[in-house]
Amino acid sequence: YIPSLSMYPTFDVGDQLFVEKVSSKWFRRPIQRGDVVVFSPPQALLDILLKEYGSSDEIKPKEALIKRVVAIEGDRAQVKRDGNLYVNGEVQKHAFTKEDKANYRYGPINVPKDNVLVLGDNRNESLDGHIWGCLPTDNIIGRAICVYWPPSRVGRKDNDK
């Protein structure tokens, strides 16, 4: 289930999701920009929590997190002073983000091999890659594809790219 507003408005607190785990593991469908992925917290995030709070109990290593892939291996990503996300020099405008512009700067970074950059759709309220860096693809559990609960929000979310 979704415990916070970091992916709002795509997902709301309490939404329960179907997560597709087969295509990237068995059929080698690569993770793509725009995919919403569920993943195990990367070590970099656990290290930050340990440093900031003296413990990483806020997020347990087995707890799954959810964010949107905004850049893939080989991409150059940056949030510039104007608050826009740029990938490979092109501004990224997305209807699924809560706000038009981020209130932070990030990068530029080159996404390393076997990594992706993930950000929350609620960019200014998300503990995500702009704080802890790139996500190793080995941490990805699957892609979020559909809200199944509550009934008023049932529907596919994998085509919101």
MIDOSE-1310 file (N, C-alpha, C; in nm, 2 decimals, decimal comma, always signed):
residues 161
yips	+0,08/-0,12/+0,00/+0,00/+0,00/+0,00/+0,09/+0,12/+0,00; +0,03/+0,24/-0,03/+0,10/+0,37/-0,04/+0,09/+0,44/+0,09; +0,21/+0,46/+0,16/+0,21/+0,51/+0,30/+0,23/+0,67/+0,30; +0,26/+0,73/+0,19/+0,29/+0,87/+0,20/+0,24/+0,94/+0,07
lsmy	+0,25/+1,07/+0,06/+0,21/+1,15/-0,06/+0,33/+1,17/-0,16; +0,43/+1,10/-0,15/+0,55/+1,12/-0,24/+0,52/+1,09/-0,38; +0,42/+1,01/-0,41/+0,38/+0,98/-0,55/+0,24/+1,04/-0,59; +0,19/+1,13/-0,51/+0,07/+1,20/-0,54/+0,09/+1,30/-0,65
ptfd	+0,00/+1,31/-0,75/-0,13/+1,26/-0,75/-0,15/+1,13/-0,82; -0,05/+1,06/-0,87/-0,07/+0,93/-0,93/-0,12/+0,83/-0,83; -0,06/+0,83/-0,71/-0,10/+0,74/-0,61/-0,13/+0,82/-0,48; -0,23/+0,78/-0,41/-0,27/+0,85/-0,29/-0,24/+0,76/-0,17
vgdq	-0,24/+0,82/-0,05/-0,21/+0,74/+0,07/-0,32/+0,64/+0,08; -0,28/+0,51/+0,11/-0,38/+0,40/+0,12/-0,41/+0,33/+0,00; -0,37/+0,38/-0,12/-0,39/+0,30/-0,24/-0,31/+0,17/-0,23; -0,37/+0,06/-0,28/-0,31/-0,07/-0,29/-0,29/-0,11/-0,43
lfve	-0,18/-0,16/-0,47/-0,14/-0,18/-0,61/-0,11/-0,32/-0,65; -0,13/-0,35/-0,77/-0,07/-0,47/-0,83/+0,06/-0,43/-0,88; +0,16/-0,52/-0,86/+0,30/-0,50/-0,90/+0,34/-0,61/-0,99; +0,38/-0,58/-1,11/+0,41/-0,68/-1,21/+0,56/-0,71/-1,20
kvss	+0,60/-0,83/-1,17/+0,74/-0,87/-1,14/+0,80/-0,96/-1,24; +0,73/-0,99/-1,35/+0,77/-1,10/-1,44/+0,85/-1,04/-1,56; +0,81/-0,93/-1,62/+0,87/-0,90/-1,75/+1,01/-0,86/-1,74; +1,05/-0,78/-1,64/+1,19/-0,74/-1,63/+1,29/-0,85/-1,59
kwfr	+1,23/-0,95/-1,51/+1,32/-1,06/-1,46/+1,33/-1,18/-1,56; +1,21/-1,22/-1,62/+1,21/-1,34/-1,70/+1,22/-1,31/-1,85; +1,15/-1,20/-1,89/+1,15/-1,17/-2,03/+1,25/-1,06/-2,07; +1,32/-1,01/-1,97/+1,42/-0,91/-2,00/+1,37/-0,78/-2,06
rpiq	+1,25/-0,74/-2,03/+1,19/-0,61/-2,07/+1,27/-0,51/-1,99; +1,34/-0,42/-2,05/+1,42/-0,33/-1,97/+1,33/-0,22/-1,90; +1,37/-0,18/-1,79/+1,30/-0,07/-1,72/+1,32/+0,06/-1,81; +1,21/+0,13/-1,83/+1,21/+0,25/-1,92/+1,18/+0,37/-1,84
rgdv	+1,22/+0,49/-1,90/+1,18/+0,62/-1,84/+1,02/+0,62/-1,84; +0,97/+0,66/-1,72/+0,83/+0,67/-1,70/+0,77/+0,56/-1,63; +0,84/+0,44/-1,62/+0,79/+0,33/-1,54/+0,78/+0,37/-1,39; +0,68/+0,33/-1,33/+0,67/+0,34/-1,18/+0,72/+0,21/-1,12
vvfs	+0,82/+0,22/-1,04/+0,88/+0,09/-0,99/+0,87/+0,09/-0,84; +0,86/-0,04/-0,80/+0,86/-0,07/-0,65/+1,00/-0,13/-0,63; +1,06/-0,09/-0,52/+1,20/-0,14/-0,50/+1,24/-0,14/-0,35; +1,34/-0,22/-0,33/+1,40/-0,22/-0,19/+1,49/-0,10/-0,18
ppqa	+1,49/-0,04/-0,06/+1,57/+0,08/-0,03/+1,72/+0,06/-0,06; +1,78/+0,15/-0,14/+1,92/+0,14/-0,17/+2,00/+0,16/-0,04; +2,12/+0,11/-0,04/+2,21/+0,13/+0,08/+2,24/+0,28/+0,10; +2,25/+0,36/+0,00/+2,27/+0,50/+0,01/+2,16/+0,57/+0,10
lldi	+2,04/+0,53/+0,08/+1,93/+0,59/+0,16/+1,94/+0,54/+0,30; +1,97/+0,41/+0,32/+1,98/+0,36/+0,46/+2,09/+0,43/+0,53; +2,20/+0,46/+0,46/+2,32/+0,53/+0,52/+2,28/+0,67/+0,56; +2,20/+0,74/+0,48/+2,16/+0,88/+0,51/+2,07/+0,88/+0,63
llke	+1,98/+0,78/+0,64/+1,89/+0,77/+0,76/+1,97/+0,74/+0,89; +2,07/+0,66/+0,87/+2,15/+0,63/+0,99/+2,23/+0,75/+1,03; +2,28/+0,83/+0,94/+2,36/+0,95/+0,97/+2,27/+1,05/+1,03; +2,15/+1,08/+0,97/+2,06/+1,18/+1,02/+1,99/+1,15/+1,15
ygss	+1,95/+1,02/+1,17/+1,86/+0,99/+1,28/+1,93/+0,89/+1,38; +2,05/+0,84/+1,34/+2,11/+0,75/+1,43/+2,06/+0,61/+1,41; +1,97/+0,59/+1,32/+1,91/+0,46/+1,29/+1,85/+0,46/+1,15; +1,83/+0,35/+1,09/+1,76/+0,34/+0,96/+1,63/+0,28/+0,98
deik	+1,58/+0,28/+1,11/+1,45/+0,22/+1,14/+1,33/+0,28/+1,07; +1,35/+0,41/+1,03/+1,24/+0,48/+0,95/+1,20/+0,40/+0,83; +1,30/+0,34/+0,77/+1,27/+0,25/+0,65/+1,35/+0,12/+0,67; +1,28/+0,01/+0,68/+1,34/-0,12/+0,71/+1,39/-0,17/+0,58
pkea	+1,51/-0,24/+0,58/+1,57/-0,29/+0,46/+1,47/-0,38/+0,37; +1,37/-0,44/+0,43/+1,28/-0,53/+0,35/+1,16/-0,45/+0,31; +1,14/-0,32/+0,35/+1,03/-0,24/+0,31/+1,04/-0,19/+0,17; +0,93/-0,20/+0,09/+0,94/-0,16/-0,05/+0,90/-0,01/-0,06
likr	+0,97/+0,05/-0,15/+0,94/+0,19/-0,18/+0,89/+0,20/-0,32; +0,83/+0,32/-0,36/+0,78/+0,34/-0,50/+0,82/+0,47/-0,55; +0,86/+0,48/-0,67/+0,90/+0,61/-0,74/+0,89/+0,59/-0,89; +0,90/+0,70/-0,96/+0,90/+0,69/-1,11/+1,04/+0,70/-1,16
vvai	+1,07/+0,62/-1,26/+1,20/+0,62/-1,33/+1,20/+0,75/-1,42; +1,30/+0,84/-1,40/+1,31/+0,96/-1,49/+1,43/+0,95/-1,58; +1,53/+0,87/-1,54/+1,64/+0,86/-1,63/+1,70/+0,71/-1,61; +1,75/+0,66/-1,72/+1,80/+0,52/-1,73/+1,95/+0,53/-1,75
egdr	+2,01/+0,41/-1,74/+2,16/+0,39/-1,76/+2,20/+0,47/-1,89; +2,31/+0,55/-1,87/+2,36/+0,63/-1,98/+2,31/+0,77/-2,00; +2,19/+0,79/-1,93/+2,13/+0,93/-1,94/+2,21/+1,03/-1,86; +2,20/+1,15/-1,90/+2,25/+1,26/-1,82/+2,13/+1,34/-1,77
aqvk	+2,12/+1,35/-1,63/+2,00/+1,41/-1,57/+2,04/+1,53/-1,48; +1,95/+1,62/-1,48/+1,97/+1,74/-1,40/+1,84/+1,81/-1,37; +1,83/+1,87/-1,25/+1,72/+1,96/-1,22/+1,79/+2,10/-1,21; +1,76/+2,18/-1,30/+1,83/+2,31/-1,31/+1,77/+2,42/-1,22
rdgn	+1,83/+2,53/-1,21/+1,79/+2,64/-1,13/+1,64/+2,68/-1,16; +1,60/+2,66/-1,29/+1,46/+2,69/-1,32/+1,36/+2,59/-1,27; +1,40/+2,49/-1,20/+1,31/+2,39/-1,14/+1,27/+2,28/-1,23; +1,32/+2,28/-1,35/+1,28/+2,18/-1,45/+1,38/+2,06/-1,45
lyvn	+1,33/+1,94/-1,48/+1,41/+1,83/-1,49/+1,45/+1,82/-1,64; +1,58/+1,80/-1,66/+1,64/+1,78/-1,80/+1,70/+1,64/-1,80; +1,67/+1,57/-1,91/+1,73/+1,44/-1,94/+1,79/+1,45/-2,08; +1,92/+1,43/-2,08/+2,00/+1,44/-2,21/+1,98/+1,58/-2,27
gevq	+1,97/+1,68/-2,19/+1,96/+1,82/-2,24/+1,82/+1,86/-2,27; +1,72/+1,78/-2,27/+1,58/+1,81/-2,30/+1,50/+1,82/-2,18; +1,42/+1,93/-2,17/+1,33/+1,96/-2,06/+1,22/+1,85/-2,06; +1,19/+1,80/-1,94/+1,09/+1,69/-1,93/+0,97/+1,76/-1,86
khaf	+0,86/+1,76/-1,94/+0,73/+1,81/-1,88/+0,64/+1,69/-1,87; +0,58/+1,67/-1,75/+0,50/+1,55/-1,72/+0,37/+1,60/-1,66; +0,26/+1,54/-1,71/+0,13/+1,57/-1,66/+0,11/+1,51/-1,52; +0,18/+1,41/-1,49/+0,16/+1,33/-1,36/+0,23/+1,39/-1,24
tked	+0,31/+1,50/-1,26/+0,37/+1,55/-1,14/+0,28/+1,65/-1,07; +0,29/+1,66/-0,94/+0,20/+1,74/-0,86/+0,23/+1,89/-0,89; +0,35/+1,93/-0,90/+0,39/+2,07/-0,92/+0,47/+2,08/-1,05; +0,46/+2,20/-1,11/+0,53/+2,22/-1,24/+0,68/+2,22/-1,23
kany	+0,73/+2,27/-1,11/+0,87/+2,29/-1,10/+0,92/+2,24/-0,96; +1,04/+2,18/-0,96/+1,10/+2,14/-0,83/+1,15/+2,26/-0,76; +1,16/+2,26/-0,63/+1,22/+2,37/-0,55/+1,36/+2,34/-0,51; +1,43/+2,25/-0,58/+1,56/+2,22/-0,55/+1,64/+2,21/-0,68
rygp	+1,77/+2,20/-0,67/+1,86/+2,17/-0,78/+1,93/+2,04/-0,76; +1,96/+1,97/-0,87/+2,02/+1,84/-0,86/+2,11/+1,82/-0,99; +2,23/+1,76/-0,97/+2,31/+1,72/-1,08/+2,39/+1,84/-1,14; +2,44/+1,82/-1,26/+2,41/+1,70/-1,35/+2,48/+1,58/-1,31
invp	+2,41/+1,47/-1,34/+2,47/+1,33/-1,31/+2,46/+1,25/-1,44; +2,55/+1,16/-1,45/+2,54/+1,06/-1,56/+2,50/+0,93/-1,49; +2,38/+0,87/-1,53/+2,33/+0,75/-1,46/+2,42/+0,63/-1,50; +2,48/+0,57/-1,40/+2,58/+0,46/-1,42/+2,51/+0,34/-1,47
kdnv	+2,59/+0,25/-1,53/+2,55/+0,12/-1,57/+2,47/+0,05/-1,46; +2,36/-0,02/-1,50/+2,28/-0,10/-1,40/+2,22/-0,02/-1,29; +2,19/+0,11/-1,33/+2,12/+0,20/-1,23/+2,01/+0,28/-1,31; +1,92/+0,34/-1,23/+1,82/+0,43/-1,29/+1,81/+0,55/-1,18
lvlg	+1,76/+0,66/-1,23/+1,73/+0,77/-1,14/+1,58/+0,77/-1,12; +1,53/+0,77/-0,99/+1,39/+0,77/-0,96/+1,36/+0,89/-0,88; +1,24/+0,95/-0,91/+1,19/+1,07/-0,84/+1,04/+1,04/-0,81; +0,99/+1,10/-0,70/+0,85/+1,10/-0,67/+0,77/+1,19/-0,76
dnrn	+0,65/+1,16/-0,79/+0,56/+1,25/-0,87/+0,53/+1,38/-0,79; +0,54/+1,37/-0,66/+0,52/+1,49/-0,58/+0,67/+1,54/-0,54; +0,73/+1,59/-0,65/+0,88/+1,61/-0,64/+0,93/+1,69/-0,52; +0,85/+1,78/-0,47/+0,90/+1,87/-0,36/+0,87/+1,80/-0,22
esld	+0,81/+1,69/-0,22/+0,77/+1,62/-0,09/+0,82/+1,48/-0,10; +0,92/+1,45/-0,17/+0,96/+1,31/-0,19/+1,11/+1,28/-0,15; +1,13/+1,18/-0,07/+1,26/+1,14/-0,03/+1,30/+1,04/-0,14; +1,38/+1,09/-0,24/+1,40/+1,01/-0,36/+1,55/+1,03/-0,41
ghiw	+1,57/+1,00/-0,54/+1,70/+1,00/-0,60/+1,77/+1,13/-0,59; +1,70/+1,25/-0,59/+1,77/+1,37/-0,58/+1,83/+1,39/-0,44; +1,80/+1,31/-0,35/+1,87/+1,31/-0,22/+1,97/+1,20/-0,20; +1,94/+1,08/-0,25/+2,03/+0,96/-0,22/+2,09/+0,91/-0,35
gclp	+2,07/+0,97/-0,46/+2,14/+0,92/-0,58/+2,06/+0,82/-0,67; +2,14/+0,75/-0,75/+2,08/+0,65/-0,84/+2,05/+0,52/-0,77; +1,95/+0,45/-0,83/+1,90/+0,33/-0,77/+1,96/+0,21/-0,85; +2,03/+0,12/-0,79/+2,07/+0,00/-0,86/+1,95/-0,08/-0,91
tdni	+1,95/-0,12/-1,04/+1,84/-0,20/-1,09/+1,82/-0,33/-1,02; +1,92/-0,38/-0,95/+1,90/-0,51/-0,88/+1,80/-0,49/-0,76; +1,78/-0,36/-0,72/+1,69/-0,33/-0,61/+1,54/-0,33/-0,65; +1,52/-0,33/-0,78/+1,38/-0,32/-0,84/+1,31/-0,45/-0,82
igra	+1,19/-0,44/-0,76/+1,11/-0,56/-0,74/+1,02/-0,58/-0,86; +0,96/-0,47/-0,91/+0,87/-0,48/-1,02/+0,81/-0,34/-1,05; +0,72/-0,34/-1,15/+0,65/-0,22/-1,20/+0,51/-0,21/-1,14; +0,47/-0,10/-1,09/+0,33/-0,08/-1,04/+0,25/-0,06/-1,17
icvy	+0,14/-0,13/-1,18/+0,06/-0,12/-1,30/-0,09/-0,09/-1,27; -0,14/-0,11/-1,15/-0,28/-0,09/-1,13/-0,31/-0,07/-0,98; -0,40/+0,02/-0,96/-0,46/+0,04/-0,82/-0,58/-0,06/-0,82; -0,58/-0,14/-0,71/-0,70/-0,23/-0,69/-0,78/-0,19/-0,57
wpps	-0,73/-0,10/-0,49/-0,80/-0,06/-0,37/-0,76/+0,08/-0,34; -0,85/+0,17/-0,30/-0,99/+0,16/-0,28/-1,07/+0,15/-0,42; -1,19/+0,10/-0,42/-1,26/+0,09/-0,54/-1,28/+0,22/-0,62; -1,29/+0,33/-0,55/-1,31/+0,46/-0,62/-1,18/+0,50/-0,70
rvgr	-1,07/+0,43/-0,68/-0,94/+0,47/-0,75/-0,89/+0,35/-0,84; -0,97/+0,25/-0,86/-0,93/+0,13/-0,94/-0,89/+0,18/-1,08; -0,78/+0,13/-1,13/-0,74/+0,16/-1,26/-0,59/+0,14/-1,29; -0,56/+0,14/-1,42/-0,42/+0,12/-1,46/-0,34/+0,25/-1,44
kdnd	-0,21/+0,23/-1,40/-0,12/+0,34/-1,38/+0,00/+0,33/-1,46; +0,02/+0,22/-1,54/+0,14/+0,20/-1,61/+0,15/+0,27/-1,74; +0,04/+0,34/-1,78/+0,04/+0,42/-1,91/+0,05/+0,57/-1,88; +0,08/+0,61/-1,76/+0,08/+0,75/-1,72/+0,21/+0,82/-1,76
k	+0,28/+0,76/-1,86/+0,42/+0,82/-1,90/+0,39/+0,94/-1,97
